[in-house]
Amino acid sequence: MRIVYIMTNWRNGTIYMDQTSDLMGQVWEHKSGAVKGFTDDWSCHRFVWFEWHDTRMSAESNKVSVMESRGDCSA
């Protein structure tokens, strides 16, 4: 089971989208700043959305579709 999720900073509309099998662990890492990287650099610490998928391929396909619909090329 895979979960596609979105974190945001709400300040200037920056979003971070990824997939995981451990949603609670991932959200904790982003909120606490335990892992340095994009979400820490851009303060994307607010969890705003998730969606369950049966396979990694389905999750990745959905992630790309959502990013493309936003006009975001970083998918």
All heavy atoms as a GROMACS GRO file, in nm:
protein
  617
    1MET      N    1   0.085  -0.119   0.000
    1MET     CA    2   0.000   0.000   0.000
    1MET      C    3   0.089   0.124   0.000
    1MET      O    4   0.181   0.134   0.079
    1MET     CB    5  -0.088  -0.002   0.124
    1MET     CG    6  -0.190   0.107   0.132
    1MET     SD    7  -0.333   0.095   0.024
    1MET     CE    8  -0.404  -0.060   0.068
    2ARG      N    9   0.061   0.216  -0.091
    2ARG     CA   10   0.136   0.341  -0.100
    2ARG      C   11   0.043   0.459  -0.077
    2ARG      O   12  -0.076   0.451  -0.106
    2ARG     CB   13   0.201   0.356  -0.237
    2ARG     CG   14   0.300   0.249  -0.272
    2ARG     CD   15   0.418   0.242  -0.180
    2ARG     NE   16   0.507   0.357  -0.198
    2ARG     CZ   17   0.620   0.373  -0.131
    2ARG    NH1   18   0.657   0.286  -0.040
    2ARG    NH2   19   0.695   0.477  -0.153
    3ILE      N   20   0.098   0.566  -0.026
    3ILE     CA   21   0.022   0.687   0.003
    3ILE      C   22   0.091   0.805  -0.063
    3ILE      O   23   0.210   0.828  -0.040
    3ILE     CB   24   0.010   0.711   0.155
    3ILE    CG1   25  -0.047   0.587   0.222
    3ILE    CG2   26  -0.074   0.834   0.183
    3ILE    CD1   27  -0.016   0.579   0.369
    4VAL      N   28   0.018   0.878  -0.146
    4VAL     CA   29   0.067   1.003  -0.203
    4VAL      C   30   0.022   1.112  -0.107
    4VAL      O   31  -0.092   1.113  -0.063
    4VAL     CB   32   0.010   1.027  -0.345
    4VAL    CG1   33   0.051   1.164  -0.397
    4VAL    CG2   34   0.054   0.918  -0.440
    5TYR      N   35   0.112   1.206  -0.073
    5TYR     CA   36   0.076   1.310   0.023
    5TYR      C   37   0.135   1.444  -0.018
    5TYR      O   38   0.229   1.451  -0.097
    5TYR     CB   39   0.123   1.272   0.164
    5TYR     CG   40   0.273   1.267   0.179
    5TYR    CD1   41   0.343   1.377   0.229
    5TYR    CD2   42   0.346   1.155   0.142
    5TYR    CE1   43   0.480   1.373   0.243
    5TYR    CE2   44   0.482   1.149   0.156
    5TYR     CZ   45   0.549   1.259   0.208
    5TYR     OH   46   0.686   1.255   0.219
    6ILE      N   47   0.077   1.551   0.036
    6ILE     CA   48   0.123   1.687   0.010
    6ILE      C   49   0.150   1.759   0.141
    6ILE      O   50   0.068   1.755   0.233
    6ILE     CB   51   0.020   1.768  -0.072
    6ILE    CG1   52   0.004   1.707  -0.211
    6ILE    CG2   53   0.061   1.915  -0.082
    6ILE    CD1   54  -0.103   1.775  -0.295
    7MET      N   55   0.263   1.827   0.145
    7MET     CA   56   0.298   1.919   0.253
    7MET      C   57   0.309   2.057   0.190
    7MET      O   58   0.344   2.070   0.072
    7MET     CB   59   0.434   1.882   0.315
    7MET     CG   60   0.446   1.740   0.365
    7MET     SD   61   0.351   1.704   0.512
    7MET     CE   62   0.432   1.804   0.636
    8THR      N   63   0.279   2.162   0.266
    8THR     CA   64   0.290   2.299   0.213
    8THR      C   65   0.340   2.393   0.321
    8THR      O   66   0.340   2.360   0.439
    8THR     CB   67   0.152   2.348   0.160
    8THR    OG1   68   0.170   2.475   0.097
    8THR    CG2   69   0.051   2.361   0.272
    9ASN      N   70   0.381   2.513   0.278
    9ASN     CA   71   0.418   2.616   0.374
    9ASN      C   72   0.309   2.721   0.388
    9ASN      O   73   0.313   2.803   0.476
    9ASN     CB   74   0.552   2.682   0.338
    9ASN     CG   75   0.546   2.759   0.210
    9ASN    OD1   76   0.444   2.771   0.145
    9ASN    ND2   77   0.661   2.812   0.170
   10TRP      N   78   0.211   2.720   0.300
   10TRP     CA   79   0.096   2.811   0.299
   10TRP      C   80   0.133   2.958   0.287
   10TRP      O   81   0.051   3.039   0.259
   10TRP     CB   82   0.006   2.793   0.421
   10TRP     CG   83  -0.068   2.666   0.423
   10TRP    CD1   84  -0.024   2.546   0.376
   10TRP    CD2   85  -0.198   2.641   0.473
   10TRP    NE1   86  -0.118   2.449   0.396
   10TRP    CE2   87  -0.226   2.506   0.457
   10TRP    CE3   88  -0.292   2.723   0.531
   10TRP    CZ2   89  -0.345   2.450   0.496
   10TRP    CZ3   90  -0.411   2.666   0.572
   10TRP    CH2   91  -0.436   2.532   0.553
   11ARG      N   92   0.259   2.990   0.311
   11ARG     CA   93   0.298   3.130   0.307
   11ARG      C   94   0.303   3.181   0.164
   11ARG      O   95   0.246   3.283   0.132
   11ARG     CB   96   0.435   3.144   0.374
   11ARG     CG   97   0.480   3.283   0.396
   11ARG     CD   98   0.606   3.283   0.477
   11ARG     NE   99   0.671   3.153   0.466
   11ARG     CZ  100   0.799   3.132   0.468
   11ARG    NH1  101   0.879   3.233   0.483
   11ARG    NH2  102   0.851   3.012   0.458
   12ASN      N  103   0.373   3.109   0.077
   12ASN     CA  104   0.382   3.155  -0.061
   12ASN      C  105   0.339   3.047  -0.160
   12ASN      O  106   0.370   3.055  -0.277
   12ASN     CB  107   0.524   3.204  -0.094
   12ASN     CG  108   0.627   3.094  -0.080
   12ASN    OD1  109   0.593   2.978  -0.064
   12ASN    ND2  110   0.752   3.131  -0.087
   13GLY      N  111   0.269   2.947  -0.112
   13GLY     CA  112   0.212   2.846  -0.200
   13GLY      C  113   0.307   2.734  -0.241
   13GLY      O  114   0.276   2.658  -0.332
   14THR      N  115   0.421   2.724  -0.177
   14THR     CA  116   0.515   2.617  -0.209
   14THR      C  117   0.459   2.485  -0.159
   14THR      O  118   0.416   2.474  -0.044
   14THR     CB  119   0.652   2.642  -0.144
   14THR    OG1  120   0.701   2.767  -0.189
   14THR    CG2  121   0.750   2.533  -0.179
   15ILE      N  122   0.458   2.383  -0.246
   15ILE     CA  123   0.411   2.252  -0.204
   15ILE      C  124   0.521   2.148  -0.224
   15ILE      O  125   0.611   2.165  -0.307
   15ILE     CB  126   0.283   2.207  -0.276
   15ILE    CG1  127   0.310   2.179  -0.424
   15ILE    CG2  128   0.171   2.304  -0.256
   15ILE    CD1  129   0.201   2.100  -0.492
   16TYR      N  130   0.511   2.041  -0.147
   16TYR     CA  131   0.598   1.925  -0.161
   16TYR      C  132   0.507   1.805  -0.170
   16TYR      O  133   0.420   1.785  -0.086
   16TYR     CB  134   0.691   1.913  -0.040
   16TYR     CG  135   0.774   1.788  -0.044
   16TYR    CD1  136   0.890   1.782  -0.120
   16TYR    CD2  137   0.737   1.675   0.029
   16TYR    CE1  138   0.968   1.667  -0.123
   16TYR    CE2  139   0.814   1.561   0.027
   16TYR     CZ  140   0.929   1.557  -0.050
   16TYR     OH  141   1.005   1.443  -0.052
   17MET      N  142   0.526   1.724  -0.275
   17MET     CA  143   0.443   1.606  -0.294
   17MET      C  144   0.535   1.485  -0.306
   17MET      O  145   0.637   1.491  -0.376
   17MET     CB  146   0.358   1.619  -0.418
   17MET     CG  147   0.274   1.498  -0.447
   17MET     SD  148   0.178   1.519  -0.597
   17MET     CE  149   0.021   1.556  -0.525
   18ASP      N  150   0.498   1.377  -0.236
   18ASP     CA  151   0.579   1.255  -0.243
   18ASP      C  152   0.489   1.136  -0.215
   18ASP      O  153   0.369   1.151  -0.195
   18ASP     CB  154   0.693   1.262  -0.142
   18ASP     CG  155   0.810   1.172  -0.178
   18ASP    OD1  156   0.802   1.100  -0.281
   18ASP    OD2  157   0.910   1.173  -0.105
   19GLN      N  158   0.548   1.017  -0.209
   19GLN     CA  159   0.474   0.897  -0.176
   19GLN      C  160   0.551   0.819  -0.071
   19GLN      O  161   0.673   0.830  -0.059
   19GLN     CB  162   0.450   0.812  -0.301
   19GLN     CG  163   0.577   0.767  -0.369
   19GLN     CD  164   0.549   0.669  -0.479
   19GLN    OE1  165   0.488   0.566  -0.456
   19GLN    NE2  166   0.595   0.702  -0.599
   20THR      N  167   0.479   0.740   0.007
   20THR     CA  168   0.539   0.663   0.115
   20THR      C  169   0.450   0.546   0.152
   20THR      O  170   0.334   0.540   0.113
   20THR     CB  171   0.560   0.754   0.239
   20THR    OG1  172   0.630   0.680   0.339
   20THR    CG2  173   0.428   0.802   0.296
   21SER      N  174   0.504   0.455   0.230
   21SER     CA  175   0.422   0.350   0.289
   21SER      C  176   0.404   0.377   0.438
   21SER      O  177   0.332   0.306   0.507
   21SER     CB  178   0.487   0.212   0.267
   21SER     OG  179   0.615   0.210   0.326
   22ASP      N  180   0.471   0.480   0.491
   22ASP     CA  181   0.464   0.516   0.633
   22ASP      C  182   0.428   0.664   0.646
   22ASP      O  183   0.514   0.749   0.670
   22ASP     CB  184   0.599   0.488   0.700
   22ASP     CG  185   0.602   0.526   0.847
   22ASP    OD1  186   0.495   0.544   0.908
   22ASP    OD2  187   0.714   0.541   0.901
   23LEU      N  188   0.301   0.696   0.630
   23LEU     CA  189   0.257   0.836   0.630
   23LEU      C  190   0.288   0.907   0.761
   23LEU      O  191   0.341   1.018   0.761
   23LEU     CB  192   0.108   0.845   0.598
   23LEU     CG  193   0.052   0.987   0.586
   23LEU    CD1  194   0.120   1.063   0.473
   23LEU    CD2  195  -0.098   0.982   0.564
   24MET      N  196   0.256   0.844   0.872
   24MET     CA  197   0.279   0.908   1.002
   24MET      C  198   0.428   0.940   1.022
   24MET      O  199   0.462   1.048   1.068
   24MET     CB  200   0.229   0.818   1.116
   24MET     CG  201   0.080   0.794   1.112
   24MET     SD  202  -0.016   0.939   1.152
   24MET     CE  203   0.000   0.938   1.328
   25GLY      N  204   0.514   0.847   0.985
   25GLY     CA  205   0.658   0.868   0.999
   25GLY      C  206   0.708   0.980   0.909
   25GLY      O  207   0.788   1.065   0.952
   26GLN      N  208   0.661   0.984   0.786
   26GLN     CA  209   0.703   1.088   0.692
   26GLN      C  210   0.657   1.226   0.737
   26GLN      O  211   0.734   1.322   0.733
   26GLN     CB  212   0.649   1.060   0.552
   26GLN     CG  213   0.719   0.948   0.480
   26GLN     CD  214   0.863   0.982   0.450
   26GLN    OE1  215   0.954   0.927   0.511
   26GLN    NE2  216   0.886   1.071   0.358
   27VAL      N  217   0.532   1.236   0.779
   27VAL     CA  218   0.480   1.365   0.824
   27VAL      C  219   0.558   1.413   0.946
   27VAL      O  220   0.596   1.530   0.954
   27VAL     CB  221   0.328   1.358   0.853
   27VAL    CG1  222   0.280   1.485   0.922
   27VAL    CG2  223   0.250   1.335   0.724
   28TRP      N  224   0.587   1.322   1.039
   28TRP     CA  225   0.667   1.360   1.157
   28TRP      C  226   0.804   1.412   1.115
   28TRP      O  227   0.850   1.514   1.167
   28TRP     CB  228   0.684   1.241   1.252
   28TRP     CG  229   0.769   1.278   1.369
   28TRP    CD1  230   0.729   1.340   1.483
   28TRP    CD2  231   0.911   1.261   1.379
   28TRP    NE1  232   0.837   1.362   1.564
   28TRP    CE2  233   0.950   1.314   1.503
   28TRP    CE3  234   1.007   1.206   1.297
   28TRP    CZ2  235   1.082   1.313   1.546
   28TRP    CZ3  236   1.140   1.206   1.339
   28TRP    CH2  237   1.175   1.259   1.462
   29GLU      N  238   0.869   1.342   1.020
   29GLU     CA  239   1.001   1.387   0.974
   29GLU      C  240   0.995   1.527   0.914
   29GLU      O  241   1.082   1.610   0.940
   29GLU     CB  242   1.059   1.289   0.872
   29GLU     CG  243   1.109   1.162   0.933
   29GLU     CD  244   1.170   1.068   0.831
   29GLU    OE1  245   1.171   1.100   0.710
   29GLU    OE2  246   1.216   0.960   0.874
   30HIS      N  247   0.893   1.554   0.834
   30HIS     CA  248   0.881   1.687   0.773
   30HIS      C  249   0.851   1.793   0.878
   30HIS      O  250   0.911   1.901   0.878
   30HIS     CB  251   0.770   1.688   0.667
   30HIS     CG  252   0.801   1.605   0.547
   30HIS    ND1  253   0.914   1.621   0.470
   30HIS    CD2  254   0.733   1.503   0.489
   30HIS    CE1  255   0.915   1.534   0.371
   30HIS    NE2  256   0.805   1.461   0.381
   31LYS      N  257   0.757   1.767   0.967
   31LYS     CA  258   0.718   1.866   1.068
   31LYS      C  259   0.831   1.896   1.167
   31LYS      O  260   0.847   2.009   1.210
   31LYS     CB  261   0.594   1.819   1.145
   31LYS     CG  262   0.466   1.831   1.064
   31LYS     CD  263   0.349   1.785   1.149
   31LYS     CE  264   0.220   1.832   1.091
   31LYS     NZ  265   0.189   1.970   1.118
   32SER      N  266   0.908   1.794   1.203
   32SER     CA  267   1.013   1.813   1.303
   32SER      C  268   1.143   1.864   1.244
   32SER      O  269   1.233   1.906   1.318
   32SER     CB  270   1.039   1.681   1.375
   32SER     OG  271   1.100   1.587   1.287
   33GLY      N  272   1.156   1.857   1.111
   33GLY     CA  273   1.282   1.898   1.047
   33GLY      C  274   1.392   1.795   1.066
   33GLY      O  275   1.510   1.826   1.054
   34ALA      N  276   1.354   1.671   1.098
   34ALA     CA  277   1.452   1.565   1.125
   34ALA      C  278   1.539   1.535   1.004
   34ALA      O  279   1.654   1.494   1.019
   34ALA     CB  280   1.380   1.438   1.170
   35VAL      N  281   1.486   1.553   0.885
   35VAL     CA  282   1.562   1.530   0.762
   35VAL      C  283   1.576   1.663   0.689
   35VAL      O  284   1.477   1.729   0.659
   35VAL     CB  285   1.490   1.426   0.672
   35VAL    CG1  286   1.565   1.409   0.541
   35VAL    CG2  287   1.476   1.294   0.745
   36LYS      N  288   1.698   1.702   0.665
   36LYS     CA  289   1.723   1.828   0.594
   36LYS      C  290   1.698   1.809   0.446
   36LYS      O  291   1.725   1.705   0.389
   36LYS     CB  292   1.867   1.874   0.617
   36LYS     CG  293   1.899   1.896   0.764
   36LYS     CD  294   1.809   1.998   0.826
   36LYS     CE  295   1.839   2.015   0.973
   36LYS     NZ  296   1.728   2.068   1.047
   37GLY      N  297   1.645   1.910   0.382
   37GLY     CA  298   1.618   1.903   0.239
   37GLY      C  299   1.513   2.006   0.200
   37GLY      O  300   1.495   2.108   0.267
   38PHE      N  301   1.441   1.978   0.092
   38PHE     CA  302   1.346   2.073   0.034
   38PHE      C  303   1.242   2.121   0.136
   38PHE      O  304   1.220   2.242   0.149
   38PHE     CB  305   1.274   2.008  -0.086
   38PHE     CG  306   1.180   2.102  -0.156
   38PHE    CD1  307   1.224   2.182  -0.259
   38PHE    CD2  308   1.046   2.110  -0.119
   38PHE    CE1  309   1.138   2.270  -0.324
   38PHE    CE2  310   0.959   2.197  -0.183
   38PHE     CZ  311   1.006   2.277  -0.285
   39THR      N  312   1.176   2.028   0.206
   39THR     CA  313   1.069   2.070   0.297
   39THR      C  314   1.123   2.156   0.412
   39THR      O  315   1.055   2.248   0.457
   39THR     CB  316   0.990   1.951   0.354
   39THR    OG1  317   1.080   1.860   0.418
   39THR    CG2  318   0.913   1.880   0.246
   40ASP      N  319   1.243   2.128   0.456
   40ASP     CA  320   1.302   2.209   0.562
   40ASP      C  321   1.346   2.345   0.507
   40ASP      O  322   1.321   2.449   0.569
   40ASP     CB  323   1.421   2.135   0.624
   40ASP     CG  324   1.465   2.197   0.754
   40ASP    OD1  325   1.377   2.222   0.841
   40ASP    OD2  326   1.585   2.223   0.770
   41ASP      N  327   1.409   2.345   0.390
   41ASP     CA  328   1.454   2.471   0.328
   41ASP      C  329   1.338   2.566   0.299
   41ASP      O  330   1.351   2.688   0.313
   41ASP     CB  331   1.528   2.444   0.196
   41ASP     CG  332   1.660   2.372   0.216
   41ASP    OD1  333   1.709   2.367   0.331
   41ASP    OD2  334   1.713   2.320   0.116
   42TRP      N  335   1.224   2.512   0.257
   42TRP     CA  336   1.109   2.594   0.218
   42TRP      C  337   0.999   2.598   0.325
   42TRP      O  338   0.891   2.649   0.301
   42TRP     CB  339   1.051   2.545   0.086
   42TRP     CG  340   1.142   2.574  -0.028
   42TRP    CD1  341   1.242   2.495  -0.075
   42TRP    CD2  342   1.146   2.693  -0.105
   42TRP    NE1  343   1.307   2.556  -0.178
   42TRP    CE2  344   1.250   2.678  -0.199
   42TRP    CE3  345   1.071   2.810  -0.104
   42TRP    CZ2  346   1.280   2.778  -0.291
   42TRP    CZ3  347   1.102   2.908  -0.197
   42TRP    CH2  348   1.205   2.892  -0.288
   43SER      N  349   1.025   2.542   0.442
   43SER     CA  350   0.930   2.541   0.555
   43SER      C  351   0.796   2.476   0.519
   43SER      O  352   0.691   2.524   0.559
   43SER     CB  353   0.907   2.682   0.607
   43SER     OG  354   1.028   2.740   0.650
   44CYS      N  355   0.801   2.368   0.444
   44CYS     CA  356   0.679   2.294   0.408
   44CYS      C  357   0.648   2.195   0.520
   44CYS      O  358   0.678   2.076   0.510
   44CYS     CB  359   0.697   2.221   0.276
   44CYS     SG  360   0.715   2.332   0.135
   45HIS      N  361   0.588   2.245   0.628
   45HIS     CA  362   0.564   2.163   0.746
   45HIS      C  363   0.416   2.136   0.772
   45HIS      O  364   0.381   2.072   0.869
   45HIS     CB  365   0.625   2.230   0.869
   45HIS     CG  366   0.772   2.255   0.854
   45HIS    ND1  367   0.864   2.154   0.838
   45HIS    CD2  368   0.842   2.371   0.852
   45HIS    CE1  369   0.984   2.206   0.828
   45HIS    NE2  370   0.974   2.338   0.835
   46ARG      N  371   0.329   2.185   0.686
   46ARG     CA  372   0.185   2.164   0.704
   46ARG      C  373   0.136   2.051   0.613
   46ARG      O  374   0.147   2.059   0.492
   46ARG     CB  375   0.108   2.291   0.672
   46ARG     CG  376   0.128   2.398   0.776
   46ARG     CD  377   0.040   2.519   0.745
   46ARG     NE  378   0.051   2.617   0.849
   46ARG     CZ  379   0.142   2.714   0.852
   46ARG    NH1  380   0.230   2.724   0.755
   46ARG    NH2  381   0.144   2.801   0.951
   47PHE      N  382   0.082   1.948   0.675
   47PHE     CA  383   0.026   1.835   0.602
   47PHE      C  384  -0.113   1.874   0.556
   47PHE      O  385  -0.196   1.917   0.635
   47PHE     CB  386   0.020   1.714   0.696
   47PHE     CG  387  -0.052   1.596   0.638
   47PHE    CD1  388   0.007   1.519   0.541
   47PHE    CD2  389  -0.178   1.563   0.683
   47PHE    CE1  390  -0.060   1.410   0.488
   47PHE    CE2  391  -0.245   1.454   0.631
   47PHE     CZ  392  -0.185   1.378   0.533
   48VAL      N  393  -0.141   1.858   0.423
   48VAL     CA  394  -0.269   1.906   0.372
   48VAL      C  395  -0.352   1.802   0.297
   48VAL      O  396  -0.472   1.822   0.279
   48VAL     CB  397  -0.253   2.030   0.282
   48VAL    CG1  398  -0.205   2.149   0.363
   48VAL    CG2  399  -0.162   2.004   0.164
   49TRP      N  400  -0.292   1.691   0.250
   49TRP     CA  401  -0.368   1.599   0.166
   49TRP      C  402  -0.299   1.464   0.157
   49TRP      O  403  -0.176   1.457   0.165
   49TRP     CB  404  -0.381   1.660   0.027
   49TRP     CG  405  -0.450   1.577  -0.076
   49TRP    CD1  406  -0.584   1.568  -0.097
   49TRP    CD2  407  -0.389   1.492  -0.173
   49TRP    NE1  408  -0.610   1.483  -0.202
   49TRP    CE2  409  -0.491   1.435  -0.250
   49TRP    CE3  410  -0.258   1.458  -0.202
   49TRP    CZ2  411  -0.466   1.346  -0.354
   49TRP    CZ3  412  -0.232   1.371  -0.306
   49TRP    CH2  413  -0.337   1.316  -0.381
   50PHE      N  414  -0.377   1.357   0.142
   50PHE     CA  415  -0.320   1.226   0.112
   50PHE      C  416  -0.421   1.142   0.034
   50PHE      O  417  -0.539   1.171   0.033
   50PHE     CB  418  -0.277   1.152   0.239
   50PHE     CG  419  -0.390   1.094   0.317
   50PHE    CD1  420  -0.424   0.959   0.303
   50PHE    CD2  421  -0.464   1.170   0.406
   50PHE    CE1  422  -0.529   0.904   0.376
   50PHE    CE2  423  -0.567   1.117   0.478
   50PHE     CZ  424  -0.600   0.983   0.463
   51GLU      N  425  -0.369   1.038  -0.034
   51GLU     CA  426  -0.454   0.948  -0.109
   51GLU      C  427  -0.387   0.810  -0.112
   51GLU      O  428  -0.268   0.799  -0.138
   51GLU     CB  429  -0.471   1.001  -0.252
   51GLU     CG  430  -0.564   0.921  -0.338
   51GLU     CD  431  -0.587   0.988  -0.472
   51GLU    OE1  432  -0.675   1.077  -0.479
   51GLU    OE2  433  -0.514   0.954  -0.567
   52TRP      N  434  -0.465   0.704  -0.084
   52TRP     CA  435  -0.416   0.567  -0.083
   52TRP      C  436  -0.407   0.511  -0.224
   52TRP      O  437  -0.493   0.539  -0.308
   52TRP     CB  438  -0.511   0.476  -0.005
   52TRP     CG  439  -0.521   0.509   0.140
   52TRP    CD1  440  -0.613   0.592   0.196
   52TRP    CD2  441  -0.438   0.463   0.244
   52TRP    NE1  442  -0.592   0.599   0.332
   52TRP    CE2  443  -0.485   0.520   0.364
   52TRP    CE3  444  -0.329   0.377   0.249
   52TRP    CZ2  445  -0.426   0.494   0.487
   52TRP    CZ3  446  -0.270   0.352   0.372
   52TRP    CH2  447  -0.319   0.410   0.488
   53HIS      N  448  -0.306   0.425  -0.248
   53HIS     CA  449  -0.290   0.355  -0.376
   53HIS      C  450  -0.245   0.212  -0.348
   53HIS      O  451  -0.172   0.187  -0.252
   53HIS     CB  452  -0.186   0.425  -0.464
   53HIS     CG  453  -0.232   0.557  -0.513
   53HIS    ND1  454  -0.303   0.572  -0.630
   53HIS    CD2  455  -0.222   0.681  -0.459
   53HIS    CE1  456  -0.331   0.700  -0.645
   53HIS    NE2  457  -0.285   0.768  -0.543
   54ASP      N  458  -0.288   0.121  -0.434
   54ASP     CA  459  -0.253  -0.020  -0.417
   54ASP      C  460  -0.109  -0.051  -0.455
   54ASP      O  461  -0.047  -0.142  -0.400
   54ASP     CB  462  -0.347  -0.110  -0.498
   54ASP     CG  463  -0.489  -0.108  -0.443
   54ASP    OD1  464  -0.505  -0.097  -0.320
   54ASP    OD2  465  -0.583  -0.117  -0.524
   55THR      N  466  -0.056   0.022  -0.551
   55THR     CA  467   0.080  -0.006  -0.598
   55THR      C  468   0.163   0.122  -0.606
   55THR      O  469   0.110   0.233  -0.613
   55THR     CB  470   0.077  -0.068  -0.740
   55THR    OG1  471   0.026   0.029  -0.832
   55THR    CG2  472  -0.008  -0.194  -0.743
   56ARG      N  473   0.294   0.103  -0.608
   56ARG     CA  474   0.387   0.215  -0.623
   56ARG      C  475   0.366   0.283  -0.759
   56ARG      O  476   0.370   0.405  -0.770
   56ARG     CB  477   0.530   0.165  -0.611
   56ARG     CG  478   0.633   0.274  -0.617
   56ARG     CD  479   0.773   0.217  -0.608
   56ARG     NE  480   0.796   0.146  -0.485
   56ARG     CZ  481   0.863   0.196  -0.380
   56ARG    NH1  482   0.913   0.316  -0.386
   56ARG    NH2  483   0.880   0.125  -0.271
   57MET      N  484   0.342   0.203  -0.862
   57MET     CA  485   0.321   0.258  -0.996
   57MET      C  486   0.197   0.347  -1.001
   57MET      O  487   0.198   0.455  -1.059
   57MET     CB  488   0.309   0.146  -1.099
   57MET     CG  489   0.296   0.196  -1.241
   57MET     SD  490   0.279   0.064  -1.362
   57MET     CE  491   0.448   0.006  -1.368
   58SER      N  492   0.089   0.303  -0.938
   58SER     CA  493  -0.034   0.382  -0.933
   58SER      C  494  -0.011   0.513  -0.858
   58SER      O  495  -0.056   0.619  -0.899
   58SER     CB  496  -0.145   0.301  -0.866
   58SER     OG  497  -0.257   0.380  -0.841
   59ALA      N  498   0.063   0.505  -0.747
   59ALA     CA  499   0.092   0.625  -0.669
   59ALA      C  500   0.176   0.724  -0.748
   59ALA      O  501   0.147   0.844  -0.750
   59ALA     CB  502   0.164   0.586  -0.539
   60GLU      N  503   0.278   0.674  -0.816
   60GLU     CA  504   0.364   0.762  -0.895
   60GLU      C  505   0.288   0.826  -1.010
   60GLU      O  506   0.303   0.944  -1.040
   60GLU     CB  507   0.485   0.686  -0.947
   60GLU     CG  508   0.587   0.773  -1.017
   60GLU     CD  509   0.651   0.878  -0.928
   60GLU    OE1  510   0.660   0.858  -0.805
   60GLU    OE2  511   0.693   0.982  -0.982
   61SER      N  512   0.202   0.748  -1.075
   61SER     CA  513   0.121   0.800  -1.185
   61SER      C  514   0.030   0.912  -1.136
   61SER      O  515   0.017   1.016  -1.202
   61SER     CB  516   0.038   0.686  -1.245
   61SER     OG  517  -0.047   0.735  -1.344
   62ASN      N  518  -0.032   0.892  -1.021
   62ASN     CA  519  -0.120   0.996  -0.965
   62ASN      C  520  -0.040   1.120  -0.928
   62ASN      O  521  -0.082   1.232  -0.954
   62ASN     CB  522  -0.194   0.942  -0.844
   62ASN     CG  523  -0.279   1.048  -0.779
   62ASN    OD1  524  -0.237   1.112  -0.684
   62ASN    ND2  525  -0.398   1.068  -0.833
   63LYS      N  526   0.075   1.100  -0.868
   63LYS     CA  527   0.161   1.212  -0.829
   63LYS      C  528   0.197   1.297  -0.951
   63LYS      O  529   0.185   1.420  -0.948
   63LYS     CB  530   0.287   1.158  -0.762
   63LYS     CG  531   0.386   1.262  -0.721
   63LYS     CD  532   0.509   1.197  -0.662
   63LYS     CE  533   0.626   1.291  -0.664
   63LYS     NZ  534   0.749   1.228  -0.622
   64VAL      N  535   0.237   1.233  -1.059
   64VAL     CA  536   0.274   1.304  -1.182
   64VAL      C  537   0.153   1.378  -1.238
   64VAL      O  538   0.163   1.494  -1.278
   64VAL     CB  539   0.334   1.207  -1.285
   64VAL    CG1  540   0.349   1.274  -1.420
   64VAL    CG2  541   0.468   1.154  -1.236
   65SER      N  542   0.036   1.314  -1.238
   65SER     CA  543  -0.086   1.378  -1.289
   65SER      C  544  -0.121   1.505  -1.212
   65SER      O  545  -0.155   1.607  -1.270
   65SER     CB  546  -0.204   1.282  -1.283
   65SER     OG  547  -0.188   1.175  -1.369
   66VAL      N  548  -0.112   1.498  -1.081
   66VAL     CA  549  -0.143   1.614  -0.997
   66VAL      C  550  -0.043   1.726  -1.022
   66VAL      O  551  -0.080   1.842  -1.039
   66VAL     CB  552  -0.148   1.576  -0.848
   66VAL    CG1  553  -0.157   1.700  -0.760
   66VAL    CG2  554  -0.264   1.482  -0.820
   67MET      N  555   0.085   1.692  -1.030
   67MET     CA  556   0.188   1.794  -1.052
   67MET      C  557   0.170   1.859  -1.189
   67MET      O  558   0.184   1.980  -1.202
   67MET     CB  559   0.328   1.734  -1.040
   67MET     CG  560   0.357   1.681  -0.900
   67MET     SD  561   0.356   1.808  -0.774
   67MET     CE  562   0.524   1.859  -0.782
   68GLU      N  563   0.139   1.777  -1.291
   68GLU     CA  564   0.119   1.833  -1.425
   68GLU      C  565  -0.004   1.924  -1.429
   68GLU      O  566  -0.003   2.025  -1.496
   68GLU     CB  567   0.104   1.721  -1.526
   68GLU     CG  568   0.236   1.652  -1.558
   68GLU     CD  569   0.222   1.534  -1.650
   68GLU    OE1  570   0.106   1.489  -1.675
   68GLU    OE2  571   0.324   1.484  -1.698
   69SER      N  572  -0.109   1.888  -1.356
   69SER     CA  573  -0.230   1.970  -1.356
   69SER      C  574  -0.204   2.106  -1.289
   69SER      O  575  -0.271   2.203  -1.319
   69SER     CB  576  -0.346   1.899  -1.287
   69SER     OG  577  -0.326   1.892  -1.148
   70ARG      N  578  -0.105   2.112  -1.202
   70ARG     CA  579  -0.066   2.238  -1.138
   70ARG      C  580   0.030   2.318  -1.225
   70ARG      O  581   0.065   2.430  -1.192
   70ARG     CB  582   0.003   2.211  -1.004
   70ARG     CG  583  -0.090   2.174  -0.894
   70ARG     CD  584  -0.015   2.160  -0.761
   70ARG     NE  585   0.086   2.260  -0.737
   70ARG     CZ  586   0.066   2.380  -0.683
   70ARG    NH1  587  -0.055   2.417  -0.650
   70ARG    NH2  588   0.166   2.465  -0.664
   71GLY      N  589   0.081   2.255  -1.332
   71GLY     CA  590   0.180   2.323  -1.416
   71GLY      C  591   0.317   2.319  -1.354
   71GLY      O  592   0.404   2.399  -1.386
   72ASP      N  593   0.341   2.225  -1.265
   72ASP     CA  594   0.468   2.212  -1.195
   72ASP      C  595   0.554   2.108  -1.267
   72ASP      O  596   0.514   1.995  -1.283
   72ASP     CB  597   0.443   2.168  -1.051
   72ASP     CG  598   0.564   2.187  -0.963
   72ASP    OD1  599   0.676   2.178  -1.015
   72ASP    OD2  600   0.544   2.210  -0.844
   73CYS      N  601   0.671   2.144  -1.308
   73CYS     CA  602   0.757   2.056  -1.387
   73CYS      C  603   0.846   1.967  -1.300
   73CYS      O  604   0.922   1.887  -1.352
   73CYS     CB  605   0.848   2.137  -1.479
   73CYS     SG  606   0.753   2.238  -1.594
   74SER      N  607   0.840   1.978  -1.169
   74SER     CA  608   0.934   1.905  -1.083
   74SER      C  609   0.885   1.766  -1.046
   74SER      O  610   0.940   1.705  -0.957
   74SER     CB  611   0.960   1.986  -0.956
   74SER     OG  612   0.840   2.004  -0.883
   75ALA      N  613   0.783   1.714  -1.110
   75ALA     CA  614   0.728   1.584  -1.073
   75ALA      C  615   0.819   1.471  -1.103
   75ALA      O  616   0.895   1.448  -1.177
   75ALA     CB  617   0.596   1.561  -1.146
   0.00000   0.00000   0.00000
